[in-house]
Amino acid sequence: MSDRTTHITYNGTKLSSGQRAYWVVRVWDQEDRQSDNSRVAFWDKGLDISDWTAEWVGAPNGTQHKALENISEIDANVIKSLPALRPVLQLRKDFTIDSNIKSAKLYASAQGVHKIQLNGKYIGDDVMSPGWTDYNQTIQYQTYDVKTLLNNAQNVLDVKLGTGWHSGYVGFSGAYNYYGTDQYLLLELHITYENNKTLIVKSDNTWKVTTGAIMYSDILMGELYYQNRELQDSTQWTAVVTKPINKTVAHIADRAQPIRVTEELIPISKRQISPGVWILDFAQNMVGWVGIKVPKNHKSMRIQLRYAEALNRDGSIYTKNYGSARSIDTFVIEDSGVSGISVETHFTYHGWQYIEVSGFPGEPQLTDFVGRVAHTDTPFTGKFESDNKLLNRLWLNVLWSQKGNIWSIPTDCPQRSERLGWMGDAATIIHTASYNADVAAIYSKWLRDVREAVGNGGHFSLISPRFGEFSDAAPAWGDAGVIVPYHLWRMFGDKQILEVSYESMKTWVADIKAANPNFLWTQMTFANFGDFLEVNAQTPKDVFDTSFFGYDALLMTRMAGALNRTDDVKRYSSRVCVFNRTDDVKFYTELHTNISNAFTKAFVNTTDGKIKGDTQAVYVLALAFDLLPQNLRPLAVNHLVDNIKAHDYHYTNGFISVGFSNEVLVKYGHRDVAYRLLLQETFPSWGYEIANNATAMWEHWDNGLRDKEFNDNEDPPLNSFNHYAMGSIGRWIYQYVAGIDTDNQMVGFKRIKIQPNPGNGVSFVKSSYKSINGFIENSWQTIGNQFVLNTTIPVNTMASVDLTFAKSGKVHEVGSGTYTFNVTMD
Ligand code: BGC
């Protein structure tokens, strides 16, 4: 029995593969009254690598190539220029059931991506499974309960197998076959009959394979569908080829939510730009694909969808910023039949607001099209509304960019030929992402990808899973390996993620230290992007990089401290505890002091407090990461504020440092300046994006919209209209505007900090956060000089309500319950 409601480790007998474990919860209140048992919940243990008896099954050489003979010239030319475009394989297994079934669980994985039907019905609503990992090190499998789909006689498993991240196009350099040339399926269906006898149907040499109607379906390039090649009863099947499981590759159960379609939007307007070519506007930058209802009784159609985030001035779609991602879906339909048909793609996804439709029979109706929004289905936990429209839209834009960019891994952008696990981007968004949704599972999964991507000597990679020659990470990018575990622990209270990440974080910091014995991070900086995409400022790299070395040391001190608590020594003593963490706290505290001293000596004028470069970023980072001696902090704050004023209350920060600006301003007494930046509407600002109809976060502060058509001077032009890195302001909205935060000691909102900070332009806020320790709601409003706060604190937690933003305000300590506070503002 304990006061804990989360992260309670299973302590029972060892479970065997597939075994089901049931659990209930009982609670006692403050008067020791006992509750009834909760409803019974369960989990199933997955398969260990030694439990798998299936083999990987795929197609004999030449199967896909053969299917491409006799396709139309226009499609043949596309495939000729993009050799990774190959038909989706279809695999089949017939089997018989001869008794009543007690349970049936299907385990499946793919070198590629799969969609599985059992007796004509999809076995799950997940898409792009098994998800993206470095398949040469780890591959995930998913488990499906298929009992209700089985017939008590003849059954058929029918699997579509696409190239996915495994062998389709990935990233920006035209790479394909990145993890292997051919696609394979691994599957086991474990059936237990009521008489306790078992049957295992597994992928092996009794399976059959062919190709069907999907001529290709590629993540970056799109899909080509030939209706007349749908499989018929007369289809010729060939025997599969098999290969054994490579037991050196970890086969792990997917612990995160799968990618799913989570909502649907229909376009709001249409316009014909040339005969038969229509532009449809979905009024929202979104990620997924479009499904089409083709009206009845039409023959010989070639309907094509092209996607775009923006329009050119002439109204045509702007696709240049997609780079080499072709993003075209084509449906070749012989006959839509007497009731019409619905078509949609299988293994591709796009980021778009507009589609160009051609080849549609007659005038397309808006309701013939549906935008399917898909992403890793993390449960949403944060809500925010206020009486300021700009602020509400900003919050929503951050959320949309988060939705579009968590696709099995956190990606930089969802539309161009990139969509990679850039580490710097993940570090900027993790705190915000953890307010918006329960991202603990997917980021924990990704941290495994991060650890697997480390280079020789344990240096974190720029991109995880590792991609191409982009290997050793730059400052602020590699630091994601420290920053992401820190926030997962702080927001979700999960010390286990610190345990599993600890060695990798320690090695990263040790590497930097070894290369930079004078504590200034100037060596081993690799790509060294600095404060990426800053405007009207040039932050010196040595100052920027050393700041992040200091940040690493600061976070390591806190994490080493957290792991040193007595309950944890006991809890983890049989596992990773291989060094003494008391020493680690001392070590990292000293390291932070040494870095701070070196920073001050090398970069700070100790008379006037100016920092080398004199940009907003240098002050923000030095203050946020506690790198300055106490006496210089007020001077640095003044320089920061002067700089902001000299830019007429505009940021000059890039997407790394801007995430810390408003926090520093509030912390050092400049709430008013923070609000002016937050609600600024002219360039560069978030309001500028919104004034230009942004419905998600942009990559650049201007995205090339000022004075020229688009930011086309790069090839491919890097102006994504859905880049979540700038979304780092999201956490400030929850943490400081609404005022919902966790205590730094009792993390995971076990002890809550309520700390609203009202400011000009906003007089009403309502926000809530479903924390791992319960539902927190905070709303405030200002009426004249009165500030009224309503707050709800969940059961079994405590809160300090800090109203010291006002001179007459106090800190109130409260337990669970709903409270109202009033304070007179200055
Ligand atoms: C990505 C970024 C990434 C960067 C590295 C870009 O192409 O889209 O968000 O962090 O490269 O500089």
Residues whose N, C-alpha, C, O or C-beta is under 5 A from the ligand:
A	BS01	BGC	D412 W422 G424 D425 F529
